[in-house]
Amino acid sequence: MRRLAALAVAAGVVVVLVLSQLLLPGIAAQRLHDRLARSGRVLEVTVSAFPAIKLLWHHADSVVVRMASYRAASPSELSRTLEQAANVGSLRASAQVVRDGLLTLRDASLAKRDDRLTGSAVVAESDLRAAVPFLTSLTTVASPDGRLVLRGSATLLGISATVDATVSAQDGKVVVAPDVPLGGLATVTVFSDPHIKVLGVSATPAPGGFRVHGTAVLR
C-alpha cells in the first residue's frame, strides 16, 4: 500500500513537472510580450527554461525579443526592464527603432551573457543633432582607433567655430564632450542607467550616420 502511495506521489510530481515545462514558458513569454507592448510594437518573444518551474522565481535560461519599435515612457522604465534581465542567463533583443531620452537608435541589437552586455545600433546624424544641442551642422569624423568623433559648429560667448567632440564612456555613462579647453563644462550625457555600467564605446561608418558599438555590465 505504501509503495502504491509513493508511486502515485511520484507520478503526480512527474505530471506537474511535465505540465509546467509545456505551459510555463508560453505563459512567461506572453506576460513579457504584454509588458513590452505597452512601450512599442512587439514582433516576437520566446522564453526558455529547464526546469521550467524556475520561471515561478523569475529565472530563465534564455530570452529572445524582437520589436519593431520601443519607446521608454520614462527614464526608469528601461532601467526596470534591464534589472529584470539580470535573472536571465542569455538574452538576445533587437528593435528597428529605440527611443530613450535624448537618443534615437535604429537597427539596435543587445546580447547578454551572464552579467555582460554587448550592443550595437545605427545613429543617424540628423537624430544626433537633436541630442547634442551645442553642435550644429553635425558630421562624423573617421578615427583610426575606433573612437567616435563628431564635428560641428559651436557658439560660445557669441563666437562661432568648428569644434570636434568625442563620444566616450565616463563613470558608466555615455557622454559627448567638446575637444576644447574646459570642454567638460559643455559635456552632454546621452545615456545613463543606474543598472548598467558602460565600459566602452566605438563606432564604424554607416549610411547617413554611424553604427555605434558598446560593451557594458549589469550592476
C-alpha positions as CSV (number, residue, x, y, z in Angstrom):
1,M,0.0,0.0,0.0
2,R,2.8,2.4,0.9
3,R,4.6,1.5,-2.4
4,L,1.4,2.4,-4.3
5,A,1.1,5.7,-2.5
6,A,4.8,6.5,-3.2
7,L,4.3,5.7,-6.9
8,A,1.2,7.8,-7.0
9,V,3.1,10.8,-5.5
10,A,6.0,10.3,-7.9
11,A,3.6,10.1,-10.8
12,G,1.9,13.3,-9.7
13,V,5.3,15.1,-9.4
14,V,6.2,14.0,-12.9
15,V,2.9,15.2,-14.3
16,V,3.3,18.6,-12.6
17,L,6.9,18.9,-14.0
18,V,5.8,17.9,-17.5
19,L,2.8,20.3,-17.5
20,S,5.0,23.1,-16.2
21,Q,7.6,22.5,-18.9
22,L,4.8,22.6,-21.5
23,L,2.9,25.6,-20.2
24,L,5.1,27.9,-18.1
25,P,7.5,29.1,-20.9
26,G,4.5,30.2,-23.0
27,I,2.8,31.9,-20.1
28,A,6.1,33.8,-19.3
29,A,6.6,34.8,-22.9
30,Q,3.0,36.1,-23.1
31,R,3.4,38.2,-19.9
32,L,6.7,39.7,-21.3
33,H,5.0,40.3,-24.6
34,D,2.2,42.2,-22.9
35,R,4.5,44.3,-20.8
36,L,6.7,45.3,-23.7
37,A,3.7,46.0,-25.9
38,R,2.9,49.0,-23.6
39,S,6.2,50.6,-24.9
40,G,6.1,49.6,-28.6
41,R,5.3,47.0,-31.2
42,V,6.4,43.5,-30.4
43,L,7.3,41.1,-33.2
44,E,8.4,38.0,-31.2
45,V,9.1,36.9,-27.7
46,T,10.3,33.4,-26.7
47,V,11.3,32.2,-23.3
48,S,13.2,29.0,-22.5
49,A,13.9,27.4,-19.1
50,F,14.7,24.0,-17.8
51,P,13.2,23.0,-15.5
52,A,10.5,25.5,-16.4
53,I,9.3,25.7,-12.8
54,K,12.1,28.1,-12.0
55,L,10.2,30.6,-14.1
56,L,8.0,31.0,-11.0
57,W,11.0,32.6,-9.3
58,H,11.6,34.9,-12.4
59,H,14.6,32.9,-13.6
60,A,15.1,31.8,-17.3
61,D,17.8,30.2,-19.3
62,S,17.3,32.3,-22.4
63,V,15.0,35.0,-23.8
64,V,14.7,36.3,-27.3
65,V,12.9,39.6,-28.1
66,R,12.3,41.2,-31.5
67,M,10.5,44.6,-31.7
68,A,9.6,46.9,-34.4
69,S,9.8,49.9,-32.1
70,Y,10.5,50.7,-28.4
71,R,10.0,54.0,-26.6
72,A,10.8,54.3,-22.9
73,A,8.0,56.2,-21.3
74,S,10.3,57.4,-18.5
75,P,14.0,57.3,-17.7
76,S,13.3,54.5,-15.1
77,E,11.3,52.2,-17.5
78,L,14.3,50.9,-19.4
79,S,16.2,50.6,-16.1
80,R,13.4,48.3,-14.6
81,T,13.3,46.2,-17.8
82,L,17.1,45.6,-17.7
83,E,17.1,45.0,-14.0
84,Q,14.7,42.0,-14.6
85,A,17.1,40.8,-17.3
86,A,19.7,40.1,-14.5
87,N,17.9,36.8,-13.8
88,V,18.2,35.6,-17.5
89,G,21.2,33.6,-18.4
90,S,21.2,34.5,-22.1
91,L,19.3,37.4,-23.8
92,R,19.1,38.4,-27.4
93,A,17.0,41.5,-28.1
94,S,16.6,43.7,-31.2
95,A,14.5,46.6,-32.3
96,Q,14.2,48.5,-35.5
97,V,13.8,51.8,-33.6
98,V,14.6,52.6,-29.9
99,R,13.8,56.0,-28.3
100,D,15.2,56.6,-24.8
101,G,15.6,60.1,-23.5
102,L,17.7,62.1,-25.9
103,L,18.8,59.2,-28.0
104,T,17.1,57.6,-31.1
105,L,18.7,54.3,-32.1
106,R,18.0,52.3,-35.3
107,D,18.6,48.7,-36.1
108,A,19.5,48.1,-32.5
109,S,20.6,44.8,-31.0
110,L,21.5,43.7,-27.5
111,A,23.0,40.5,-26.3
112,K,23.5,39.4,-22.7
113,R,25.6,36.6,-21.3
114,D,25.7,36.3,-17.5
115,D,26.2,40.0,-16.4
116,R,28.0,41.2,-19.6
117,L,26.2,43.2,-22.3
118,T,27.2,43.9,-25.9
119,G,25.1,46.0,-28.2
120,S,25.1,48.0,-31.4
121,A,22.9,50.4,-33.2
122,V,22.8,52.9,-36.1
123,V,22.7,56.6,-35.1
124,A,21.6,59.0,-37.8
125,E,23.4,62.3,-37.9
126,S,20.1,64.1,-38.0
127,D,19.0,62.3,-34.8
128,L,22.2,63.1,-33.1
129,R,21.9,66.8,-33.9
130,A,18.8,66.9,-31.8
131,A,20.5,65.1,-28.9
132,V,23.7,67.3,-28.9
133,P,22.5,70.9,-28.7
134,F,25.9,72.7,-28.7
135,L,26.8,71.4,-32.1
136,T,25.2,72.3,-35.4
137,S,26.0,71.2,-39.0
138,L,27.0,67.9,-37.4
139,T,29.1,65.3,-39.2
140,T,31.1,62.3,-38.1
141,V,34.9,62.2,-38.3
142,A,36.8,59.0,-39.1
143,S,39.1,57.9,-36.3
144,P,41.7,55.2,-36.8
145,D,41.4,54.0,-33.2
146,G,37.7,53.4,-33.4
147,R,36.7,56.4,-31.3
148,L,33.5,58.2,-32.2
149,V,34.4,61.9,-33.0
150,L,31.7,64.4,-34.1
151,R,32.5,67.7,-35.9
152,G,30.1,70.6,-36.0
153,S,29.8,74.3,-35.4
154,A,29.6,75.6,-31.8
155,T,28.9,79.0,-30.5
156,L,30.4,80.2,-27.2
157,L,30.2,83.8,-25.9
158,G,29.0,84.9,-29.3
159,I,31.9,83.4,-31.2
160,S,31.3,80.5,-33.7
161,A,33.9,77.9,-34.5
162,T,34.3,74.4,-35.8
163,V,34.6,72.0,-32.9
164,D,35.3,68.3,-32.6
165,A,33.5,66.4,-29.8
166,T,34.3,62.9,-28.6
167,V,31.7,60.3,-27.6
168,S,33.1,58.1,-24.7
169,A,32.2,56.1,-21.7
170,Q,32.7,58.0,-18.4
171,D,31.7,56.7,-15.0
172,G,29.5,54.1,-16.6
173,K,27.6,56.7,-18.8
174,V,27.9,57.6,-22.5
175,V,28.8,61.3,-22.8
176,V,29.7,63.8,-25.6
177,A,32.4,66.3,-24.7
178,P,33.9,69.1,-26.9
179,D,37.6,68.6,-27.6
180,V,38.5,72.1,-26.4
181,P,39.9,73.6,-23.2
182,L,37.2,73.5,-20.5
183,G,35.1,71.3,-22.8
184,G,33.9,69.3,-19.9
185,L,31.7,72.2,-18.9
186,A,29.6,71.5,-22.1
187,T,29.6,67.7,-21.6
188,V,26.2,66.2,-22.5
189,T,25.1,62.8,-21.1
190,V,23.3,60.9,-23.9
191,F,22.9,57.6,-22.0
192,S,22.8,56.9,-18.2
193,D,21.2,54.0,-16.4
194,P,21.7,53.0,-12.7
195,H,21.7,49.3,-13.6
196,I,24.2,49.5,-16.5
197,K,27.8,50.4,-16.3
198,V,29.1,51.2,-19.9
199,L,32.7,50.1,-20.3
200,G,33.5,51.3,-23.8
201,V,32.0,52.9,-27.0
202,S,33.3,52.7,-30.5
203,A,31.9,53.4,-34.0
204,T,32.1,52.4,-37.6
205,P,30.7,54.4,-40.6
206,A,27.1,53.7,-41.8
207,P,24.9,55.4,-44.4
208,G,23.7,58.7,-43.1
209,G,25.5,58.3,-39.8
210,F,27.4,55.6,-38.0
211,R,27.0,52.3,-36.2
212,V,27.9,52.6,-32.5
213,H,29.2,49.5,-30.6
214,G,29.2,49.3,-26.9
215,T,30.1,46.9,-24.0
216,A,28.7,47.1,-20.5
217,V,28.0,45.1,-17.4
218,L,24.9,44.9,-15.2
219,R,25.4,46.5,-11.8
